[in-house]
Amino acid sequence: MDEIAVEEMSFEQAMAELERVLGLLERGDAPLEDSIGLYERGAALKKRCETKLREAEEKVAAITLDGAGAPAGTTAVDGL
């Protein structure tokens, strides 16, 4: 996978890269210095996934329902 900046990754890209990094760490084939770098990248990827999930949850929570319970629009959410 190309080295995309973690901050620019979609949730799906970050999750796929995190799975790849975890696989490398689990196999234990990388030298110690490489493992440390992989661990740091994995931590950043985990944080990115958590951020993207939180953003999605906030968007879903902002959906307003009409009297019948059908989606009727959205309400403003700070920061989105």
OpenMM code with the backbone's topology and positions (N, CA, C; nanometers):
from openmm import Vec3, app, unit

residues = "MET ASP GLU ILE ALA VAL GLU GLU MET SER PHE GLU GLN ALA MET ALA GLU LEU GLU ARG VAL LEU GLY LEU LEU GLU ARG GLY ASP ALA PRO LEU GLU ASP SER ILE GLY LEU TYR GLU ARG GLY ALA ALA LEU LYS LYS ARG CYS GLU THR LYS LEU ARG GLU ALA GLU GLU LYS VAL ALA ALA ILE THR LEU ASP GLY ALA GLY ALA PRO ALA GLY THR THR ALA VAL ASP GLY LEU".split()
positions = [
    Vec3(0.0852, -0.1180, 0.0000),
    Vec3(0.0000, 0.0000, 0.0000),
    Vec3(0.0889, 0.1232, 0.0000),
    Vec3(0.0529, 0.2236, -0.0793),
    Vec3(0.1279, 0.3483, -0.0811),
    Vec3(0.1218, 0.4125, 0.0562),
    Vec3(0.2265, 0.4859, 0.0887),
    Vec3(0.2325, 0.5546, 0.2170),
    Vec3(0.1484, 0.6820, 0.2118),
    Vec3(0.0213, 0.6687, 0.2365),
    Vec3(-0.0692, 0.7826, 0.2458),
    Vec3(-0.0609, 0.8345, 0.3883),
    Vec3(-0.0627, 0.9669, 0.4024),
    Vec3(-0.0628, 1.0244, 0.5372),
    Vec3(-0.1881, 0.9754, 0.6099),
    Vec3(-0.1715, 0.9318, 0.7320),
    Vec3(-0.2817, 0.8767, 0.8106),
    Vec3(-0.3975, 0.9752, 0.8179),
    Vec3(-0.3670, 1.1042, 0.8331),
    Vec3(-0.4713, 1.2064, 0.8468),
    Vec3(-0.5563, 1.2201, 0.7212),
    Vec3(-0.5074, 1.1722, 0.6084),
    Vec3(-0.5796, 1.1828, 0.4813),
    Vec3(-0.6571, 1.0558, 0.4469),
    Vec3(-0.6434, 0.9521, 0.5263),
    Vec3(-0.7062, 0.8236, 0.4949),
    Vec3(-0.8546, 0.8235, 0.5289),
    Vec3(-0.9288, 0.7515, 0.4459),
    Vec3(-1.0682, 0.7239, 0.4795),
    Vec3(-1.0683, 0.6178, 0.5891),
    Vec3(-1.1846, 0.5947, 0.6470),
    Vec3(-1.1950, 0.4900, 0.7480),
    Vec3(-1.1505, 0.3560, 0.6899),
    Vec3(-1.1977, 0.3252, 0.5689),
    Vec3(-1.1678, 0.1967, 0.5074),
    Vec3(-1.0188, 0.1804, 0.4797),
    Vec3(-0.9542, 0.2880, 0.4326),
    Vec3(-0.8105, 0.2817, 0.4075),
    Vec3(-0.7337, 0.2600, 0.5379),
    Vec3(-0.7712, 0.3344, 0.6411),
    Vec3(-0.7024, 0.3225, 0.7696),
    Vec3(-0.7219, 0.1834, 0.8295),
    Vec3(-0.8414, 0.1285, 0.8181),
    Vec3(-0.8680, -0.0051, 0.8729),
    Vec3(-0.7873, -0.1109, 0.7979),
    Vec3(-0.7823, -0.1017, 0.6658),
    Vec3(-0.7054, -0.1990, 0.5875),
    Vec3(-0.5571, -0.1906, 0.6217),
    Vec3(-0.5048, -0.0694, 0.6348),
    Vec3(-0.3642, -0.0518, 0.6699),
    Vec3(-0.3372, -0.1007, 0.8120),
    Vec3(-0.4298, -0.0757, 0.9033),
    Vec3(-0.4149, -0.1236, 1.0408),
    Vec3(-0.4104, -0.2761, 1.0436),
    Vec3(-0.4955, -0.3412, 0.9665),
    Vec3(-0.4943, -0.4877, 0.9603),
    Vec3(-0.3613, -0.5395, 0.9056),
    Vec3(-0.3074, -0.4690, 0.8046),
    Vec3(-0.1788, -0.5088, 0.7474),
    Vec3(-0.0676, -0.4941, 0.8522),
    Vec3(-0.0663, -0.3818, 0.9220),
    Vec3(0.0348, -0.3559, 1.0248),
    Vec3(0.0252, -0.4600, 1.1362),
    Vec3(-0.0962, -0.4889, 1.1801),
    Vec3(-0.1142, -0.5894, 1.2864),
    Vec3(-0.0635, -0.7260, 1.2422),
    Vec3(-0.0896, -0.7598, 1.1163),
    Vec3(-0.0412, -0.8878, 1.0646),
    Vec3(0.1103, -0.8964, 1.0695),
    Vec3(0.1767, -0.7888, 1.0303),
    Vec3(0.3229, -0.7862, 1.0342),
    Vec3(0.3741, -0.7997, 1.1780),
    Vec3(0.3108, -0.7284, 1.2693),
    Vec3(0.3531, -0.7360, 1.4094),
    Vec3(0.3269, -0.8735, 1.4695),
    Vec3(0.2136, -0.9326, 1.4371),
    Vec3(0.1789, -1.0636, 1.4926),
    Vec3(0.2755, -1.1717, 1.4458),
    Vec3(0.3197, -1.1622, 1.3200),
    Vec3(0.4130, -1.2625, 1.2688),
    Vec3(0.5503, -1.2498, 1.3350),
    Vec3(0.5847, -1.1302, 1.3803),
    Vec3(0.7121, -1.1099, 1.4486),
    Vec3(0.8325, -1.1187, 1.3581),
    Vec3(0.8135, -1.1000, 1.2289),
    Vec3(0.9239, -1.1111, 1.1346),
    Vec3(1.0074, -0.9840, 1.1234),
    Vec3(0.9555, -0.8713, 1.1695),
    Vec3(1.0243, -0.7438, 1.1532),
    Vec3(1.1295, -0.7252, 1.2618),
    Vec3(1.2412, -0.6627, 1.2264),
    Vec3(1.3409, -0.6286, 1.3278),
    Vec3(1.2812, -0.5327, 1.4303),
    Vec3(1.3451, -0.5219, 1.5456),
    Vec3(1.2922, -0.4409, 1.6553),
    Vec3(1.2632, -0.2975, 1.6126),
    Vec3(1.3566, -0.2314, 1.5462),
    Vec3(1.3354, -0.0923, 1.5056),
    Vec3(1.2155, -0.0802, 1.4121),
    Vec3(1.2003, -0.1728, 1.3199),
    Vec3(1.0851, -0.1716, 1.2291),
    Vec3(0.9562, -0.1970, 1.3066),
    Vec3(0.9622, -0.2856, 1.4044),
    Vec3(0.8443, -0.3158, 1.4857),
    Vec3(0.7976, -0.1926, 1.5625),
    Vec3(0.8929, -0.1156, 1.6132),
    Vec3(0.8568, 0.0072, 1.6854),
    Vec3(0.7860, 0.1041, 1.5916),
    Vec3(0.8381, 0.1202, 1.4718),
    Vec3(0.7745, 0.2071, 1.3726),
    Vec3(0.6365, 0.1572, 1.3340),
    Vec3(0.6234, 0.0259, 1.3187),
    Vec3(0.4931, -0.0322, 1.2859),
    Vec3(0.3937, -0.0094, 1.3992),
    Vec3(0.4406, -0.0256, 1.5219),
    Vec3(0.3532, -0.0036, 1.6379),
    Vec3(0.3050, 0.1413, 1.6408),
    Vec3(0.3956, 0.2352, 1.6169),
    Vec3(0.3586, 0.3774, 1.6162),
    Vec3(0.2584, 0.4071, 1.5049),
    Vec3(0.2802, 0.3498, 1.3868),
    Vec3(0.1863, 0.3699, 1.2754),
    Vec3(0.0513, 0.3066, 1.3109),
    Vec3(0.0551, 0.1903, 1.3709),
    Vec3(-0.0690, 0.1244, 1.4120),
    Vec3(-0.1484, 0.2081, 1.5104),
    Vec3(-0.0792, 0.2714, 1.6045),
    Vec3(-0.1469, 0.3564, 1.7027),
    Vec3(-0.2123, 0.4760, 1.6331),
    Vec3(-0.1430, 0.5356, 1.5358),
    Vec3(-0.1995, 0.6481, 1.4618),
    Vec3(-0.3195, 0.6039, 1.3781),
    Vec3(-0.3102, 0.4860, 1.3193),
    Vec3(-0.4212, 0.4329, 1.2393),
    Vec3(-0.5427, 0.4039, 1.3272),
    Vec3(-0.5197, 0.3488, 1.4441),
    Vec3(-0.6291, 0.3217, 1.5383),
    Vec3(-0.6997, 0.4512, 1.5755),
    Vec3(-0.6216, 0.5534, 1.6038),
    Vec3(-0.6791, 0.6835, 1.6390),
    Vec3(-0.7608, 0.7393, 1.5220),
    Vec3(-0.7096, 0.7247, 1.3993),
    Vec3(-0.7823, 0.7726, 1.2808),
    Vec3(-0.9151, 0.6993, 1.2658),
    Vec3(-0.9153, 0.5692, 1.2844),
    Vec3(-1.0392, 0.4908, 1.2752),
    Vec3(-1.1390, 0.5363, 1.3819),
    Vec3(-1.0918, 0.5569, 1.5032),
    Vec3(-1.1798, 0.6026, 1.6112),
    Vec3(-1.2392, 0.7395, 1.5793),
    Vec3(-1.1577, 0.8290, 1.5235),
    Vec3(-1.2056, 0.9628, 1.4873),
    Vec3(-1.3125, 0.9548, 1.3795),
    Vec3(-1.2868, 0.8764, 1.2762),
    Vec3(-1.3838, 0.8640, 1.1663),
    Vec3(-1.5139, 0.8000, 1.2156),
    Vec3(-1.5056, 0.7022, 1.3040),
    Vec3(-1.6260, 0.6405, 1.3598),
    Vec3(-1.7056, 0.7396, 1.4438),
    Vec3(-1.6345, 0.8189, 1.5243),
    Vec3(-1.7012, 0.9195, 1.6072),
    Vec3(-1.7724, 1.0226, 1.5192),
    Vec3(-1.7075, 1.0645, 1.4103),
    Vec3(-1.7697, 1.1591, 1.3178),
    Vec3(-1.8964, 1.1002, 1.2572),
    Vec3(-1.8912, 0.9738, 1.2191),
    Vec3(-2.0089, 0.9081, 1.1612),
    Vec3(-2.1209, 0.8973, 1.2645),
    Vec3(-2.0863, 0.8624, 1.3879),
    Vec3(-2.1870, 0.8529, 1.4942),
    Vec3(-2.2538, 0.9882, 1.5183),
    Vec3(-2.1761, 1.0952, 1.5150),
    Vec3(-2.2316, 1.2285, 1.5351),
    Vec3(-2.3262, 1.2671, 1.4218),
    Vec3(-2.2910, 1.2288, 1.2999),
    Vec3(-2.3783, 1.2577, 1.1857),
    Vec3(-2.5094, 1.1806, 1.1978),
    Vec3(-2.5022, 1.0552, 1.2380),
    Vec3(-2.6230, 0.9745, 1.2545),
    Vec3(-2.7083, 1.0321, 1.3667),
    Vec3(-2.6443, 1.0725, 1.4748),
    Vec3(-2.7184, 1.1290, 1.5878),
    Vec3(-2.7871, 1.2595, 1.5506),
    Vec3(-2.7379, 1.3283, 1.4474),
    Vec3(-2.7939, 1.4567, 1.4069),
    Vec3(-2.9175, 1.4413, 1.3181),
    Vec3(-2.9485, 1.3198, 1.2745),
    Vec3(-3.0659, 1.2987, 1.1896),
    Vec3(-3.1911, 1.3185, 1.2742),
    Vec3(-3.2797, 1.4033, 1.2252),
    Vec3(-3.4046, 1.4279, 1.2968),
    Vec3(-3.5149, 1.3421, 1.2370),
    Vec3(-3.6109, 1.3059, 1.3194),
    Vec3(-3.7225, 1.2223, 1.2761),
    Vec3(-3.8513, 1.3025, 1.2823),
    Vec3(-3.9440, 1.2697, 1.1908),
    Vec3(-4.0748, 1.3355, 1.1964),
    Vec3(-4.1647, 1.2598, 1.2938),
    Vec3(-4.2892, 1.3006, 1.3046),
    Vec3(-4.3826, 1.2395, 1.3985),
    Vec3(-4.4021, 1.0909, 1.3774),
    Vec3(-4.3828, 1.0435, 1.2540),
    Vec3(-4.3995, 0.9014, 1.2232),
    Vec3(-4.2694, 0.8234, 1.2401),
    Vec3(-4.1632, 0.8921, 1.2792),
    Vec3(-4.0355, 0.8244, 1.2981),
    Vec3(-3.9508, 0.8144, 1.1735),
    Vec3(-3.9932, 0.8798, 1.0643),
    Vec3(-3.9166, 0.8778, 0.9399),
    Vec3(-3.8144, 0.9914, 0.9419),
    Vec3(-3.6980, 0.9707, 0.8804),
    Vec3(-3.5988, 1.0779, 0.8752),
    Vec3(-3.6581, 1.2015, 0.8078),
    Vec3(-3.6417, 1.3155, 0.8730),
    Vec3(-3.6994, 1.4394, 0.8212),
    Vec3(-3.5931, 1.5435, 0.7915),
    Vec3(-3.4706, 1.5150, 0.8159),
    Vec3(-3.3630, 1.6108, 0.7931),
    Vec3(-3.2542, 1.5900, 0.8960),
    Vec3(-3.1710, 1.6895, 0.9067),
    Vec3(-3.0627, 1.6819, 1.0041),
    Vec3(-3.0594, 1.8096, 1.0869),
    Vec3(-3.0014, 1.7967, 1.2020),
    Vec3(-2.9794, 1.9141, 1.2847),
    Vec3(-2.8311, 1.9465, 1.2794),
    Vec3(-2.7972, 2.0696, 1.3009),
    Vec3(-2.6577, 2.1101, 1.2989),
    Vec3(-2.5827, 2.0440, 1.4151),
    Vec3(-2.4634, 1.9978, 1.3851),
    Vec3(-2.3774, 1.9397, 1.4874),
    Vec3(-2.2514, 2.0242, 1.4891),
    Vec3(-2.2121, 2.0722, 1.6035),
    Vec3(-2.0934, 2.1567, 1.6154),
    Vec3(-1.9727, 2.0862, 1.5571),
    Vec3(-1.8975, 2.1587, 1.4761),
    Vec3(-1.7739, 2.1052, 1.4214),
    Vec3(-1.7898, 2.0223, 1.2966),
    Vec3(-1.9105, 1.9999, 1.2501),
    Vec3(-1.9289, 1.9194, 1.1287),
    Vec3(-1.9869, 2.0014, 1.0178),
] * unit.nanometer
topology = app.Topology()
chain = topology.addChain("A")
for resn in residues:
    res = topology.addResidue(resn, chain)
    for name in ("N", "CA", "C"):
        topology.addAtom(name, app.Element.getBySymbol(name[0]), res)
